[in-house]
Amino acid sequence: MRAIWKGHIRFSLVTIPIRIYNAISTEEKVSFNLLSKENHNPVKYEKKDKVTGEVLRQEDIIKGYQYEPGQFVIIDDEDFEKVKLKSTKVIEIEGFVDTSEVHHTLFDSPYFAGPDGDVAAQTYSLLAEALRKSGKVGVGKVVLRDRESVVLLTPHKQGILLYKLRYPNELRDMKDVPNLEEKPIDEAQLKMANTLIDSMTTKFDELTLEDKYNSALKEMITAKIEGKEVVSISEEEPEVVDIMTALKQSIEQAKADKKPMEKAGDKSEKQEKAKKAS
């Protein structure tokens, strides 16, 4: 695993040299190239002036901020330099908070944080264990690519997981979602819904979670490369039934799925008893 960032975690007078690694693998993701329909040649994108249609070179393009419709203020490299933050290669921990205080909508990209060398390993392990025992997470800031980012450090297995966080003011308000007016809840329906939830309760690692579309995409590509016929299966639209009927049928199905299979010995024993009784 190759590190993508090298620096330090610092809180109060404690400094730990670390390396950051991508926690998300993109190896399984299928990507495509755009080709011309007639000749199958790679397509090149050109930047054009939307008014004149003139093709522009990179040096002919500048940045502007639209403050009114059709009105732009021009921002050049010198302007960006004035607000550029100095990268210190240090994750400054601002404080430690309860995990429940950081809403999951703030979580963005996950990364693995590891010790940078044997000397740092002891202090790194100490911080990981202290976070684990305290039930706290560290929240801090770091300058990445000239921008200040908020990060969260949390214990994960034998190490520390680092999340890049969104700023709270970036989140929209749930109340702005249409049709969220409170509706009267039928108690019988609510009881049935809770029964269904109980009957479907399981462990997260026991769920089958896989990208079926990506797998099907790979199979389709392989079939086309090998000259095989690609067969698609269309799914039927689910039938919409009334809520109580759907809940009852769902509970029965969930119970049936959880019912353990009878052992062959138990089954034959029951059959023998039935014969004797008759």
C-alpha positions in Angstrom: 0.0 0.0 0.0 1.5 3.3 -1.1 1.2 6.4 1.1 -0.5 9.5 -0.4 0.5 12.0 2.3 3.2 12.2 5.0 3.1 14.5 8.0 2.3 14.6 11.7 -0.6 14.4 14.1 -0.2 17.0 16.8 -2.3 17.6 20.0 -1.0 19.8 22.7 2.8 19.0 23.0 2.5 15.5 21.5 3.6 15.0 17.9 3.3 11.7 16.0 4.8 11.2 12.5 2.3 9.5 10.3 1.5 8.4 6.7 -1.9 8.5 5.1 -3.2 5.8 2.8 -6.3 5.6 0.6 -8.9 3.4 2.3 -11.0 3.0 -0.8 -9.9 0.7 -3.6 -10.9 1.8 -7.2 -9.3 -1.4 -8.8 -12.7 -3.0 -9.3 -14.4 0.0 -10.9 -15.0 -0.3 -14.6 -14.1 2.8 -16.6 -14.7 3.6 -20.3 -13.1 5.7 -23.0 -15.1 7.8 -25.4 -14.7 6.9 -29.1 -16.0 8.3 -32.3 -19.0 6.3 -33.5 -17.7 5.8 -37.1 -13.9 5.2 -36.7 -13.7 4.3 -33.0 -11.0 6.8 -32.5 -10.4 8.4 -29.0 -12.4 11.6 -28.5 -10.5 14.8 -27.5 -12.3 17.5 -25.6 -11.8 21.1 -26.7 -12.5 24.2 -24.7 -14.5 26.7 -26.8 -15.7 30.3 -26.4 -19.5 29.8 -26.0 -20.2 33.1 -27.9 -17.7 33.0 -30.8 -17.1 29.2 -31.0 -13.4 29.8 -31.1 -11.2 26.9 -29.8 -9.1 28.2 -26.9 -5.7 27.2 -25.6 -5.1 26.8 -21.8 -3.2 30.0 -21.7 -6.2 31.8 -23.2 -8.4 30.9 -20.3 -8.8 32.9 -17.0 -11.0 32.5 -14.0 -13.9 34.7 -13.1 -16.5 34.8 -10.3 -20.1 35.6 -11.4 -21.5 38.1 -8.8 -24.5 39.1 -11.0 -26.0 37.5 -14.1 -23.5 38.2 -16.9 -21.2 40.1 -14.6 -17.8 38.6 -13.6 -14.9 39.8 -11.4 -11.6 38.4 -12.8 -9.5 36.4 -10.4 -5.8 35.8 -11.3 -2.9 33.8 -9.8 -1.8 36.8 -7.7 -5.2 37.0 -6.1 -5.1 33.3 -5.2 -1.6 33.7 -3.8 -3.0 36.2 -1.3 -5.4 33.7 0.3 -3.1 30.6 -0.2 -2.6 28.8 3.1 0.8 27.5 4.1 0.9 23.7 4.2 2.5 22.7 7.5 2.1 18.9 6.9 0.5 18.8 10.4 -2.9 17.6 11.5 -3.7 19.9 14.4 -6.1 18.2 16.8 -8.5 20.9 18.1 -10.2 18.7 20.6 -11.7 15.3 21.4 -15.5 14.8 21.3 -18.0 12.0 21.8 -18.6 10.1 18.5 -22.4 10.8 18.8 -21.7 14.5 18.5 -20.5 14.2 14.9 -23.4 13.5 12.6 -22.8 10.9 9.9 -23.8 13.4 7.2 -20.6 15.2 7.8 -18.4 12.2 7.0 -16.7 12.3 3.6 -13.7 10.3 2.4 -12.1 7.7 4.7 -8.3 7.2 4.9 -6.0 4.9 6.9 -3.5 6.7 9.1 -0.4 4.7 9.9 2.8 5.4 11.9 5.8 6.7 9.9 8.5 4.3 11.0 9.3 2.2 14.0 10.0 5.2 16.3 6.5 6.6 15.8 4.8 3.2 16.2 4.7 3.3 20.0 3.2 6.7 20.3 0.8 6.0 17.5 -0.4 2.8 19.2 -0.8 4.7 22.5 -3.1 7.3 20.8 -5.2 4.5 19.1 -5.7 2.7 22.4 -6.4 6.0 24.3 -9.1 6.8 21.7 -10.5 3.3 22.0 -10.7 3.3 25.8 -12.1 6.9 26.0 -14.8 6.4 23.4 -13.7 9.8 21.9 -12.7 10.9 18.5 -10.2 13.6 17.6 -11.3 16.5 15.5 -8.7 18.7 13.8 -7.6 20.6 10.7 -5.0 20.2 8.0 -4.1 22.1 4.9 -4.4 19.9 1.8 -3.9 21.4 -1.7 -4.0 25.0 -0.4 -7.3 24.5 1.3 -8.0 23.9 5.0 -9.9 20.6 5.7 -11.6 19.3 8.8 -10.6 15.8 9.7 -11.7 13.2 12.3 -9.5 10.5 13.8 -11.2 7.4 15.2 -9.7 4.0 16.3 -10.2 1.2 13.8 -9.0 -2.4 14.5 -5.3 -2.1 15.3 -4.9 1.4 13.9 -6.5 4.8 13.3 -9.0 5.7 10.7 -9.1 9.3 9.4 -12.2 10.9 7.8 -12.2 14.1 5.9 -15.3 15.9 7.1 -17.6 18.3 5.4 -18.1 21.7 7.1 -21.5 21.9 8.9 -22.6 24.9 6.9 -22.3 22.9 3.7 -25.2 20.7 4.7 -28.7 21.6 3.6 -31.6 21.5 6.0 -33.8 18.4 6.1 -36.9 20.6 6.6 -36.4 21.9 3.0 -37.3 18.4 1.6 -40.8 18.6 0.0 -43.8 16.6 1.5 -42.3 16.1 5.0 -45.4 17.3 6.8 -46.2 15.1 9.9 -48.8 12.5 9.1 -51.0 10.6 11.7 -49.5 7.2 12.3 -51.8 4.1 12.6 -50.8 2.3 15.8 -51.6 -1.1 14.3 -49.5 -0.5 11.3 -46.6 0.9 13.5 -46.7 -2.3 15.6 -46.6 -4.5 12.5 -43.7 -2.4 11.1 -41.7 -2.8 14.3 -42.4 -6.6 14.2 -41.1 -6.7 10.7 -37.9 -4.8 11.7 -37.4 -7.2 14.6 -37.8 -10.2 12.3 -35.3 -8.8 9.8 -32.7 -7.8 12.4 -29.3 -9.3 11.7 -25.6 -8.5 11.8 -24.1 -6.1 9.4 -21.3 -8.4 8.3 -23.8 -11.2 7.6 -25.5 -9.0 4.9 -24.6 -9.7 1.3 -23.5 -6.3 0.1 -21.9 -6.3 -3.4 -22.0 -4.1 -6.5 -24.2 -6.3 -8.7 -24.2 -3.8 -11.6 -20.4 -3.7 -11.7 -20.2 -7.5 -11.7 -22.8 -7.6 -14.5 -20.8 -5.0 -16.4 -17.7 -7.0 -16.3 -19.5 -10.2 -17.4 -21.1 -8.3 -20.3 -17.7 -6.9 -21.4 -16.0 -10.3 -21.2 -18.9 -11.8 -23.2 -18.5 -9.2 -25.9 -14.7 -9.6 -26.1 -15.3 -13.4 -26.5 -17.9 -12.8 -29.2 -20.7 -14.3 -27.1 -24.3 -13.2 -27.1 -25.2 -10.8 -24.3 -28.5 -11.8 -22.6 -30.3 -9.3 -20.4 -32.9 -10.1 -17.8 -35.7 -7.5 -17.3 -37.1 -7.3 -13.8 -40.9 -7.1 -13.4 -42.4 -4.0 -11.7 -43.3 -5.0 -8.1 -47.0 -5.1 -7.3 -48.2 -2.4 -5.0 -50.5 -3.8 -2.3 -52.0 -2.2 0.8 -49.6 -1.6 3.7 -51.1 -4.0 6.2 -51.1 -6.9 3.7 -47.6 -6.1 2.7 -46.4 -6.0 6.3 -48.1 -9.3 7.2 -46.7 -11.1 4.1 -43.2 -9.6 4.8 -43.2 -10.8 8.4 -44.2 -14.3 7.4 -41.5 -14.4 4.7 -38.8 -13.1 7.2 -39.8 -15.8 9.7 -39.7 -18.5 7.1 -36.2 -17.3 6.0 -34.9 -17.5 9.5 -36.5 -20.9 10.3 -33.6 -23.4 10.7 -33.6 -26.4 8.3 -34.7 -29.7 9.9 -31.9 -32.2 10.2 -32.3 -35.4 8.1 -32.2 -37.5 11.3 -34.9 -35.4 13.0 -37.1 -35.6 9.9 -36.9 -39.4 9.6 -37.5 -39.7 13.4 -40.7 -37.7 13.0 -41.8 -39.8 10.1 -41.3 -43.0 12.1 -43.3 -41.7 15.0 -46.1 -40.7 12.6 -46.2 -44.2 11.2 -46.4 -45.8 14.6 -49.2 -43.5 15.6 -51.2 -44.4 12.6 
